[in-house]
Structures are given as C-alpha cells and as structure tokens.
Amino acid sequence: MREAIEERESAGARLRFSRSEVALLVVGVLAVVHQVDHVLRADHSGWPFTASLLVYPVLLATLLFRRRPWIRLGLVATLLVALQVTHMFFETPADQYGTWAHGVSSALHAIGRPNLLGISSPALGIVSVSVSLVLSVALAVVLVLLTGEVRRLRRVGRTAAVIVLVLILLTDLSYGWAAASTGSAQWARMVVWQGSDVLDHQRFPARPVRTRQPAFRFLQAPGADRLPVRTVPVQEDGGVVERDLAEFLRSTGTTAFIAIKGGTIVSEVYFNGYRHDSTFASFSVAKPFVSALIGIALADGHLGSLDDPITKYVPELAKRDTGFGRINLRHLLTMSSGLAHEDPYYALDLRAVALQDTKIERPPGERFRYNNINTILLGLALERATGRPVSAYLQEKLWGPLGMEADGSWSVDSEKSQFEQMQAGLNGRAVDFAKFGALYLNKGVWQGRQLIPRAWATASTQADTTTDPSPIFQYNWWTRPNSGTPNDFWAQGNHGQFIYLAPEQDVVLVRFGIEYNYTHWPDLLSGLARRL
C-alpha cells in the first residue's frame, strides 16, 4: 500500500509543471499574440511560413526534454538571442509601431502595404511593441529559472542568467530611450532609424511647402493608366534580355513610373502599395531644386554672381580658414569645391556642421567629387541672401507657380534648428516632381512664364568643362556627353529616385522606388524615351 502511494505521488510530481515550465507556457501565449500581431500587420515578417514560426517547435521541445536541462537551456538561450537580434536590426520597434500608427507597413519589403484592419492606431502600435518587449523579458526569466534547475549551474549559472536578464532589460530600455530621443540626439537616430529609407519623410520634422490654386494637371492620353510598352531590354549577367516591363518595375521596388510626352501623360502607374496621392521622398532629387533657386536668386539680385566666394554670404568660414575665400558658388554647384567629404544626414544642426566641421582637402576647381556639404552650403547662402527659409523661397518661386497638385514638405534637421536638408529632404507627389522636369524641358518656361532664367536652365544641363572639371555633372544635374543620347540629362536621388529628360523626344520620365535594384536606370530610361 505504502509503495503504491509513493508511486502515485512520484507520478503526480512528474506531471506537475515546474516554475520554468509555467513561464514557458506564458511565453507560448505571448508568442501566439505576437504572431497574430504579425498577421494583422500584413507585412510578411511573420506569416505564413517564416523563421518566426520556429518559436513553437522550440517551445514544444523544451517541454519534451524535461530530463535534458542542458538542451532546454540551449534552446531557450538561442530563441532569446534570435528574438533580440531580429527586433533590433530587422523588424525594429519603429517598424512595428509605424505599421499600426500610419496604417501601412514601414518594412521595406512590404512598404506601403495596409494592415489587415485598415486602420491607423498609435495605441495598437504601442501594444505591438509592448508585446515584443514582454516576450523578450519572459524568455529571459525562463532562462534564469532553467539555469536554477541545472545543479552544476545553480550558483554561477543563475548569476550569469540574471546578468543576461539585466542586460536585456537595459538594452530594451536604452532602445526605448533612443526612440524617444531622435529629436535631440544624433546617436539615437542612428540606432533607431538605422540606414536611410524612403519613409524618412515620416521621421524627420519638416517645413511645409504650400501649393497655389488652381492646381495644374497634365492632359492624359487614352490608356495612361497602363505602361507605354510591354517589354524592355534589361542588362543582366553581361548580356541583354527582354523583360516584361510591369514585372521588372515591380520586382525592382519601383513605386511610381510616369511618362510625359509633348506635355501629355502617356503613362502613370504605381507599384508596391503607392498611389497617385502618395508622398514620395526625393532624396538628392532635391539638389536640382536648390540649383534652380540659386539661378532665380541671381536673377532677383539676392546673389551677385557664381564667381562670388561663399565667404561673401557665410563670412564665418573665412575666420576659420582663409582658404574658403577661394571657393565660389560655382565650385559648390559643380561639386568641385575641394572640400572634404561630409554626409551629415542625421545631424541635428546642419548650419553648425557647415560652419564648424567643413574642411578644405584640395584647391577648388581641380576635381569633381560628389559631396553633400556643397549643397548644404548653397542652402545656407540662399537662406542668408533671401532673408527667409529656403522652403519659403521655393514655395514662392516654384512650388506655387508650378501649380503643384498638393502641398509638399522639406525635411529639416531638427525642430530646434529648422534648417532644411538641402541635400536630400524635399517630399511631394511623383506627378509634381514631373512638373519640375517639364519646366527644365521647356528651358524654364511654364505656361508662358519664365520661372527660371533660360540661360540658367541651359547652363545647368549641358555638358561643359570650360568652367568646371566634370562633363557628366553640371549645376546639380547629371548629363550623358559620351553616349548615344548626349543631350539627355537627369536628376537622381538615393534609393533609386529619377527625373529623366530627353529633350529631342520632348519626354519626361519619372521613376521613384524603394531601392535601385538595378544599376543601369539611365540607359533603360533613355531607351524608353525613344520608344514613346
């Protein structure tokens, strides 16, 4: 009788869950909630068959290997590390929050895709991030408890596990602090925002650039909602293959494709979650706008001459180094200033960077070197010469007169500084950027009005080495002097933003995208322009 009772008690003891197993069940519930969040966000980061589903067999294995504490410990530790790495570098809390807060995915592979609930809810964004955080903490607690069940590790191991738990909590809290500090700390932007992407216009503060009614709308040819050709030759693996244009544009991450011939839209098609009324970050396509404003400011008398030294408008530079007096506005426009390379994309005060961090590397006028600090200095000169923010000057001289369909915005470095990101921060609709291209195609004339001096529009886009060292880059426009289409020119921005102009065909092409994903866009666009 006594032996039977002891056997039943022993069996009951084996059936009872330990504290670590109860904690594992809690982890399982949180994992399910997290998976449901993945599915509802519809960003393909966790559904239907991706690595995140491995959490379930791992949890099951930890329950099955009850008598193999080392295996259970290793499985939980691996799961914890994988979760932390994933949420720090691949599916960040900013991505999770953004998909709910903005109503569409902010993961680059699913950018612009709406969540399944079709709502914008910052509260759900907070819940989503909180579930991920609690899941990480719960796994760390399980790790501590499991370590205590391994006899050889009870003291040293538990201490180590507690240290791991504390480090994870500190890491998560630090990340949260960084997320709350992106407006006041450059390091926080680098940690939370990581590399730049096409949703940066949602992250940076910005100045509005208002349009003016009535809005100008291009005429539309019949079938303008379709692509102009079915296939296109594409360079692949050292050869040329014919690819379906729609599939090619979609697969390369294209978000907008617009073709205008003779002032009429012959094709306007959007991909990957974008629409006609979407906002597009233009990145370095902003540079030709700065160039245009320089030309207008010269005509208005705000600036004297392209031969003026930058120190005429920014005299502080000469106090730091008299060599700045040899750098003129033309050197800055043609990227031949000789300044050391600077790319202060996440800087909180671009004026301070321009005034304090710029260094002279070589004499000006000797060599072309693409450098964002040149455009920042031009913007600083514009701001001081016109006595107003550059975005306000753009609104008055171009955005309003062009009759843009919607207000644009110009991202600024910070709420405190309020200086426009001259090199990269102009945002608006794709069709409105096409209007800027059409303006240059018409030598600065818009509906009978000369918005940009004709001579300036010509000088900005013609290959010429008499005043600068590069035949392929003029006043912030790229050119094709040694190609079969030497009169074509284009604006180009990071991640694959293009305004391509073929004057002989009277064609404007716009390609915006999530990424380049193809290295021969100018050649492809040149060929398309000649098939319209």
C-alpha positions as CSV (number, residue, x, y, z in Angstrom):
1,M,0.0,0.0,0.0
2,R,2.7,2.4,1.0
3,E,4.7,1.6,-2.2
4,A,1.6,2.3,-4.3
5,I,1.0,5.6,-2.6
6,E,4.6,6.6,-3.1
7,E,4.4,5.6,-6.8
8,R,1.3,7.7,-7.3
9,E,2.9,10.7,-5.5
10,S,6.0,10.2,-7.7
11,A,3.9,10.2,-10.8
12,G,2.0,13.3,-9.7
13,A,5.3,15.0,-9.1
14,R,6.4,14.2,-12.6
15,L,3.1,15.6,-14.0
16,R,3.4,18.9,-12.1
17,F,4.8,21.8,-14.0
18,S,7.9,23.5,-12.7
19,R,8.1,27.2,-12.5
20,S,10.2,27.3,-15.6
21,E,7.5,25.4,-17.5
22,V,4.8,27.6,-16.3
23,A,6.9,30.6,-17.5
24,L,7.3,28.7,-20.9
25,L,3.5,28.5,-21.2
26,V,3.3,32.2,-20.7
27,V,6.0,32.6,-23.4
28,G,3.8,30.5,-25.7
29,V,0.8,32.6,-25.1
30,L,2.8,35.8,-25.8
31,A,4.3,34.2,-28.9
32,V,0.8,33.5,-30.2
33,V,-0.3,37.1,-29.5
34,H,2.9,38.3,-31.2
35,Q,2.2,36.1,-34.2
36,V,-1.4,37.4,-34.5
37,D,0.1,40.9,-34.5
38,H,2.3,39.8,-37.4
39,V,-0.6,38.5,-39.4
40,L,-2.7,41.6,-38.8
41,R,0.1,43.9,-39.7
42,A,0.3,42.0,-43.0
43,D,3.9,42.9,-43.6
44,H,5.0,39.3,-44.3
45,S,7.5,39.4,-41.4
46,G,5.9,36.5,-39.6
47,W,3.3,34.8,-41.8
48,P,2.7,32.3,-43.2
49,F,5.9,30.4,-43.3
50,T,8.9,32.3,-41.9
51,A,11.6,31.9,-39.3
52,S,9.4,33.3,-36.6
53,L,7.2,30.2,-36.6
54,L,10.2,28.2,-35.2
55,V,9.3,29.5,-31.8
56,Y,6.5,26.9,-31.5
57,P,8.6,23.8,-32.1
58,V,11.3,25.2,-29.9
59,L,8.9,25.7,-27.0
60,L,7.5,22.2,-27.6
61,A,10.9,20.8,-27.5
62,T,11.7,22.5,-24.1
63,L,8.6,20.7,-22.7
64,L,9.5,17.3,-24.2
65,F,13.2,17.4,-23.0
66,R,12.2,17.7,-19.3
67,R,15.1,15.4,-18.3
68,R,17.6,17.2,-20.6
69,P,18.2,20.5,-18.8
70,W,21.2,21.5,-21.0
71,I,19.1,21.0,-24.2
72,R,16.3,23.1,-22.8
73,L,18.7,25.8,-21.6
74,G,20.4,25.9,-25.1
75,L,17.0,26.1,-26.9
76,V,15.7,29.0,-24.8
77,A,19.0,30.9,-25.0
78,T,19.0,30.5,-28.8
79,L,15.4,31.7,-29.0
80,L,16.2,34.7,-26.8
81,V,19.2,35.8,-28.8
82,A,17.3,35.3,-32.1
83,L,14.4,37.4,-30.8
84,Q,16.6,40.2,-29.6
85,V,18.6,40.4,-32.8
86,T,15.5,40.3,-35.0
87,H,13.8,43.1,-33.2
88,M,16.9,45.2,-33.0
89,F,18.1,45.0,-36.6
90,F,15.4,43.5,-38.9
91,E,12.0,44.2,-37.5
92,T,12.6,47.1,-35.3
93,P,10.1,48.5,-32.8
94,A,9.9,51.6,-35.0
95,D,8.7,49.3,-37.9
96,Q,6.1,47.6,-35.6
97,Y,4.8,50.9,-34.3
98,G,4.8,52.5,-37.7
99,T,2.7,49.9,-39.4
100,W,-0.1,50.5,-36.9
101,A,0.4,54.2,-36.3
102,H,0.5,55.1,-40.0
103,G,-1.9,52.4,-41.2
104,V,0.6,50.9,-43.7
105,S,3.7,48.8,-43.4
106,S,7.1,50.5,-42.8
107,A,9.1,47.4,-43.5
108,L,11.0,48.0,-46.7
109,H,10.0,44.7,-48.3
110,A,6.3,45.5,-47.8
111,I,6.4,49.3,-47.7
112,G,3.0,51.0,-48.1
113,R,1.0,47.8,-47.6
114,P,-2.0,48.5,-45.4
115,N,-2.6,46.4,-42.2
116,L,-5.5,44.0,-42.4
117,L,-7.7,46.1,-40.1
118,G,-7.3,49.1,-42.4
119,I,-6.8,51.5,-39.6
120,S,-4.2,53.9,-38.2
121,S,-3.8,53.4,-34.5
122,P,-0.8,54.6,-32.4
123,A,-2.3,52.8,-29.5
124,L,-2.1,49.4,-31.3
125,G,1.5,50.4,-32.2
126,I,2.3,50.7,-28.5
127,V,0.6,47.4,-27.8
128,S,2.6,45.7,-30.6
129,V,5.9,46.9,-29.3
130,S,5.0,46.2,-25.7
131,V,4.1,42.5,-26.5
132,S,7.6,42.1,-28.1
133,L,9.3,43.6,-25.1
134,V,7.4,41.5,-22.6
135,L,8.1,38.4,-24.7
136,S,11.8,39.1,-24.5
137,V,11.6,39.6,-20.7
138,A,9.6,36.4,-20.3
139,L,12.2,34.4,-22.2
140,A,14.9,35.9,-20.1
141,V,13.0,34.9,-16.9
142,V,12.7,31.4,-18.3
143,L,16.4,31.3,-18.9
144,V,17.0,32.3,-15.3
145,L,14.6,29.6,-14.0
146,L,16.0,26.9,-16.2
147,T,19.6,27.7,-15.1
148,G,18.5,27.2,-11.5
149,E,17.3,23.7,-12.4
150,V,20.8,22.6,-13.6
151,R,22.6,21.5,-10.5
152,R,26.0,22.4,-11.8
153,L,24.9,25.9,-12.7
154,R,22.7,26.8,-9.7
155,R,25.1,29.5,-8.3
156,V,27.3,30.6,-11.1
157,G,24.8,29.9,-13.8
158,R,21.9,31.7,-12.1
159,T,24.1,34.7,-11.5
160,A,25.1,34.7,-15.2
161,A,21.5,34.3,-16.3
162,V,20.4,37.2,-14.0
163,I,23.1,39.4,-15.6
164,V,21.8,38.4,-19.0
165,L,18.3,39.4,-17.9
166,V,19.5,42.8,-16.6
167,L,21.5,43.4,-19.8
168,I,18.4,42.6,-21.9
169,L,16.3,45.0,-19.9
170,L,18.9,47.7,-20.1
171,T,19.2,47.2,-23.8
172,D,15.5,47.4,-24.3
173,L,15.2,50.5,-22.1
174,S,18.2,52.1,-23.9
175,Y,16.4,51.5,-27.2
176,G,13.2,53.0,-25.8
177,W,15.2,56.0,-24.6
178,A,16.8,56.3,-28.1
179,A,13.4,56.1,-29.7
180,A,12.2,59.0,-27.6
181,S,15.4,61.0,-28.2
182,T,15.5,61.1,-32.0
183,G,14.6,64.7,-31.9
184,S,17.5,65.6,-29.7
185,A,20.4,63.1,-30.2
186,Q,22.1,62.1,-33.4
187,W,23.2,58.8,-32.0
188,A,19.6,58.0,-31.3
189,R,18.7,58.5,-34.9
190,M,21.5,56.2,-36.0
191,V,20.4,53.5,-33.6
192,V,16.6,53.7,-34.1
193,W,16.3,54.8,-37.8
194,Q,19.5,53.0,-38.9
195,G,20.1,53.5,-42.6
196,S,18.1,55.9,-44.6
197,D,15.0,54.7,-46.4
198,V,12.0,56.1,-48.4
199,L,9.9,56.6,-45.2
200,D,12.3,59.2,-43.8
201,H,9.9,61.9,-44.6
202,Q,7.7,60.5,-41.8
203,R,10.5,60.6,-39.3
204,F,12.1,64.0,-39.7
205,P,10.4,67.2,-38.8
206,A,9.6,69.3,-41.8
207,R,8.6,72.7,-43.1
208,P,5.5,72.8,-45.3
209,V,5.8,73.9,-48.9
210,R,2.3,75.2,-49.9
211,T,0.9,74.9,-53.3
212,R,-1.3,77.6,-55.0
213,Q,-4.7,77.1,-56.6
214,P,-5.7,76.3,-59.2
215,A,-3.5,73.2,-59.5
216,F,-2.1,72.4,-62.9
217,R,-3.0,69.0,-64.2
218,F,-1.3,67.4,-67.3
219,L,-3.5,66.2,-70.1
220,Q,-3.8,62.4,-70.1
221,A,-3.6,60.3,-73.2
222,P,-6.1,57.3,-73.6
223,G,-4.7,54.3,-71.7
224,A,-2.5,56.5,-69.5
225,D,-3.2,54.1,-66.6
226,R,-1.1,51.4,-68.4
227,L,2.6,51.1,-69.2
228,P,3.6,52.5,-72.6
229,V,5.4,49.3,-73.8
230,R,5.0,45.7,-72.9
231,T,8.7,44.7,-72.7
232,V,12.0,46.4,-72.1
233,P,15.7,45.3,-72.7
234,V,17.5,44.8,-69.4
235,Q,21.2,44.2,-68.8
236,E,21.7,41.0,-66.9
237,D,24.8,38.8,-66.4
238,G,26.8,40.6,-69.0
239,G,24.1,40.4,-71.7
240,V,20.8,42.0,-72.6
241,V,17.4,40.2,-72.1
242,E,13.9,41.3,-72.8
243,R,11.8,41.6,-69.7
244,D,8.2,42.3,-69.0
245,L,8.2,46.0,-68.0
246,A,5.5,45.7,-65.4
247,E,7.2,42.7,-63.7
248,F,10.6,44.4,-63.9
249,L,9.3,47.6,-62.3
250,R,7.5,45.8,-59.6
251,S,10.4,43.4,-58.8
252,T,12.9,46.3,-58.6
253,G,10.9,48.0,-55.9
254,T,9.6,50.8,-58.2
255,T,6.8,52.8,-56.6
256,A,6.0,55.3,-59.4
257,F,6.5,55.4,-63.1
258,I,5.4,58.4,-65.1
259,A,6.0,59.1,-68.8
260,I,5.1,62.5,-70.3
261,K,5.5,63.3,-74.0
262,G,4.7,66.7,-75.5
263,G,3.1,67.8,-72.2
264,T,0.7,64.9,-72.1
265,I,0.9,62.0,-69.6
266,V,1.1,58.8,-71.7
267,S,1.6,56.5,-68.7
268,E,1.2,56.9,-64.9
269,V,1.5,53.6,-63.0
270,Y,2.1,52.9,-59.3
271,F,3.5,49.8,-57.6
272,N,4.2,48.3,-54.2
273,G,1.5,50.0,-52.3
274,Y,1.9,53.5,-53.6
275,R,-0.7,55.6,-55.3
276,H,-1.1,58.9,-57.2
277,D,-1.7,60.8,-53.9
278,S,1.2,59.2,-52.0
279,T,4.1,61.3,-50.7
280,F,7.5,60.4,-52.1
281,A,10.8,61.3,-50.6
282,S,13.1,62.6,-53.4
283,F,16.5,62.4,-51.6
284,S,19.1,64.0,-53.9
285,V,16.4,65.0,-56.5
286,A,16.2,68.0,-54.1
287,K,19.6,69.2,-55.3
288,P,18.4,70.5,-58.7
289,F,15.7,72.4,-56.9
290,V,18.4,74.1,-54.9
291,S,20.2,74.8,-58.1
292,A,17.1,76.3,-59.7
293,L,16.7,78.6,-56.6
294,I,20.3,79.7,-57.0
295,G,19.6,80.7,-60.6
296,I,16.4,82.6,-59.6
297,A,18.2,84.3,-56.7
298,L,20.9,85.5,-59.1
299,A,18.1,86.9,-61.4
300,D,16.4,88.5,-58.4
301,G,19.6,90.2,-57.3
302,H,19.8,88.4,-54.0
303,L,23.1,86.8,-55.1
304,G,25.7,88.7,-57.1
305,S,27.5,86.1,-59.3
306,L,28.5,82.5,-59.4
307,D,32.0,83.8,-59.0
308,D,31.2,85.2,-55.6
309,P,33.1,83.4,-52.9
310,I,31.0,81.5,-50.4
311,T,32.5,83.7,-47.7
312,K,30.6,86.7,-49.1
313,Y,27.5,85.1,-47.7
314,V,29.0,83.0,-45.0
315,P,31.9,85.1,-43.7
316,E,32.4,82.9,-40.6
317,L,34.1,80.3,-42.8
318,A,36.9,82.8,-43.6
319,K,37.6,83.4,-39.9
320,R,38.2,79.7,-39.5
321,D,40.3,79.2,-42.7
322,T,41.1,81.9,-45.3
323,G,41.1,79.2,-47.9
324,F,37.3,79.2,-48.0
325,G,37.6,82.6,-49.8
326,R,38.8,80.7,-52.9
327,I,35.7,78.6,-53.1
328,N,32.9,80.2,-55.1
329,L,29.3,79.3,-55.7
330,R,30.1,77.7,-59.0
331,H,32.5,75.3,-57.3
332,L,29.8,74.3,-54.9
333,L,27.2,73.8,-57.7
334,T,29.5,71.6,-59.7
335,M,30.9,69.6,-56.8
336,S,34.4,70.8,-57.4
337,S,34.9,72.8,-54.2
338,G,37.8,70.6,-52.9
339,L,36.0,70.2,-49.5
340,A,36.5,67.0,-47.5
341,H,33.6,64.6,-47.9
342,E,30.7,65.2,-45.4
343,D,27.4,63.4,-45.2
344,P,25.7,64.7,-42.0
345,Y,22.3,63.1,-42.8
346,Y,21.3,62.7,-39.2
347,A,22.9,65.9,-37.8
348,L,20.7,68.0,-35.6
349,D,22.2,71.3,-36.7
350,L,23.3,71.4,-40.3
351,R,24.2,75.0,-40.0
352,A,26.8,74.2,-37.3
353,V,28.1,71.3,-39.4
354,A,28.6,73.7,-42.4
355,L,30.2,76.4,-40.3
356,Q,32.4,74.3,-38.0
357,D,33.1,70.8,-39.5
358,T,33.8,71.6,-43.1
359,K,37.5,71.2,-44.1
360,I,39.4,72.0,-47.2
361,E,41.0,69.0,-48.7
362,R,42.4,70.3,-52.1
363,P,42.3,73.5,-54.1
364,P,38.9,74.2,-55.7
365,G,38.1,73.6,-59.4
366,E,40.5,70.7,-59.8
367,R,38.4,67.7,-59.4
368,F,34.8,66.6,-59.3
369,R,33.7,64.9,-56.1
370,Y,30.1,64.4,-55.2
371,N,29.7,65.8,-51.7
372,N,26.5,66.7,-49.9
373,I,28.2,69.5,-47.9
374,N,28.4,71.6,-51.1
375,T,24.6,71.7,-51.3
376,I,24.2,72.5,-47.6
377,L,26.5,75.5,-48.0
378,L,24.5,76.7,-51.0
379,G,21.3,76.4,-48.9
380,L,22.9,78.5,-46.2
381,A,23.9,81.1,-48.7
382,L,20.4,81.2,-50.1
383,E,18.8,81.5,-46.7
384,R,21.0,84.4,-45.8
385,A,20.8,86.2,-49.2
386,T,17.0,86.0,-49.4
387,G,16.3,86.5,-45.7
388,R,13.9,83.6,-45.5
389,P,13.9,79.8,-45.2
390,V,14.7,78.1,-48.5
391,S,11.4,76.2,-48.4
392,A,9.6,79.5,-48.3
393,Y,11.6,80.7,-51.3
394,L,10.8,77.5,-53.1
395,Q,7.1,77.9,-52.3
396,E,7.1,81.5,-53.7
397,K,9.2,80.9,-56.8
398,L,8.4,77.4,-58.0
399,W,6.1,75.2,-56.0
400,G,3.2,77.7,-56.1
401,P,3.7,79.0,-59.7
402,L,4.0,75.4,-61.0
403,G,0.6,74.7,-59.6
404,M,1.6,71.6,-57.7
405,E,-1.3,69.3,-57.0
406,A,-0.6,69.0,-53.3
407,D,1.5,70.7,-50.6
408,G,5.0,69.4,-50.3
409,S,7.3,69.4,-47.4
410,W,11.0,69.9,-46.9
411,S,12.5,67.8,-44.1
412,V,14.6,69.8,-41.6
413,D,17.5,68.8,-39.4
414,S,15.5,69.2,-36.1
415,E,12.7,71.1,-34.5
416,K,15.2,73.5,-32.8
417,S,17.4,74.3,-35.8
418,Q,14.7,74.2,-38.5
419,F,17.2,74.2,-41.3
420,E,16.2,72.3,-44.5
421,Q,18.1,69.2,-45.5
422,M,19.2,70.8,-48.7
423,Q,20.9,67.7,-50.0
424,A,18.0,65.3,-49.6
425,G,14.8,66.4,-47.9
426,L,12.2,67.5,-50.4
427,N,9.0,65.5,-50.4
428,G,5.9,65.5,-52.6
429,R,3.8,63.7,-55.2
430,A,5.5,62.0,-58.1
431,V,3.5,63.9,-60.7
432,D,4.5,67.2,-59.1
433,F,8.2,66.3,-59.4
434,A,7.4,65.5,-63.1
435,K,6.3,69.2,-63.4
436,F,9.7,70.3,-62.3
437,G,11.2,68.1,-65.0
438,A,8.8,69.6,-67.6
439,L,9.9,73.1,-66.5
440,Y,13.5,72.3,-67.4
441,L,12.5,70.5,-70.6
442,N,10.9,73.9,-71.6
443,K,14.0,75.9,-70.7
444,G,12.5,77.3,-67.5
445,V,9.2,78.4,-69.1
446,W,5.9,77.4,-67.5
447,Q,2.6,78.3,-69.2
448,G,4.2,81.3,-70.9
449,R,6.0,82.5,-67.8
450,Q,9.8,82.3,-67.4
451,L,10.2,80.9,-63.9
452,I,13.8,80.1,-64.3
453,P,16.2,82.2,-66.5
454,R,16.6,80.4,-69.8
455,A,20.3,80.8,-69.8
456,W,20.4,79.2,-66.3
457,A,18.3,76.2,-67.4
458,T,20.6,75.7,-70.4
459,A,23.9,76.0,-68.5
460,S,22.6,73.7,-65.7
461,T,22.1,70.8,-68.0
462,Q,24.7,71.0,-70.8
463,A,28.0,69.1,-70.6
464,D,30.7,71.8,-70.3
465,T,34.2,71.6,-69.0
466,T,35.2,75.2,-69.6
467,T,34.1,76.3,-66.2
468,D,34.3,73.0,-64.2
469,P,36.2,69.7,-64.3
470,S,33.3,67.2,-64.9
471,P,31.5,66.7,-68.2
472,I,28.9,64.4,-66.5
473,F,27.7,66.7,-63.8
474,Q,26.7,70.4,-64.1
475,Y,24.6,72.5,-61.8
476,N,23.3,69.5,-59.8
477,W,22.1,67.7,-62.9
478,W,23.7,64.6,-64.4
479,T,24.5,64.5,-68.2
480,R,25.4,62.0,-70.9
481,P,28.1,63.6,-73.0
482,N,29.8,60.5,-74.3
483,S,26.7,58.4,-75.0
484,G,24.3,58.0,-78.0
485,T,22.0,60.5,-76.3
486,P,24.3,63.4,-75.3
487,N,21.5,65.9,-74.8
488,D,19.7,63.9,-72.2
489,F,20.0,64.8,-68.5
490,W,18.5,63.7,-65.2
491,A,18.2,64.2,-61.5
492,Q,19.0,61.3,-59.3
493,G,18.3,60.5,-55.6
494,N,19.3,57.8,-53.2
495,H,17.3,54.5,-53.3
496,G,16.5,55.0,-57.0
497,Q,14.7,58.3,-57.5
498,F,14.9,59.7,-61.1
499,I,13.6,62.5,-63.2
500,Y,14.9,61.8,-66.7
501,L,14.6,64.3,-69.5
502,A,15.0,63.6,-73.2
503,P,14.7,67.0,-75.0
504,E,14.9,65.7,-78.5
505,Q,11.9,63.4,-77.8
506,D,10.1,66.0,-75.7
507,V,9.9,63.4,-73.0
508,V,9.9,63.5,-69.2
509,L,10.2,60.2,-67.3
510,V,9.9,59.7,-63.5
511,R,10.9,56.6,-61.7
512,F,10.7,56.5,-57.9
513,G,11.4,53.4,-55.9
514,I,12.1,51.8,-52.6
515,E,15.6,50.9,-53.8
516,Y,17.7,51.0,-57.0
517,N,17.8,47.2,-57.5
518,Y,19.2,47.9,-61.0
519,T,22.4,49.6,-61.9
520,H,21.6,50.9,-65.5
521,W,18.5,53.0,-64.9
522,P,19.7,56.0,-67.1
523,D,20.3,53.6,-70.1
524,L,16.9,52.0,-69.6
525,L,15.1,55.3,-69.3
526,S,16.9,56.6,-72.3
527,G,15.7,53.7,-74.4
528,L,12.2,54.0,-73.1
529,A,12.1,57.7,-74.0
530,R,12.8,56.8,-77.6
531,R,10.0,54.3,-77.8
532,L,7.2,56.6,-76.7
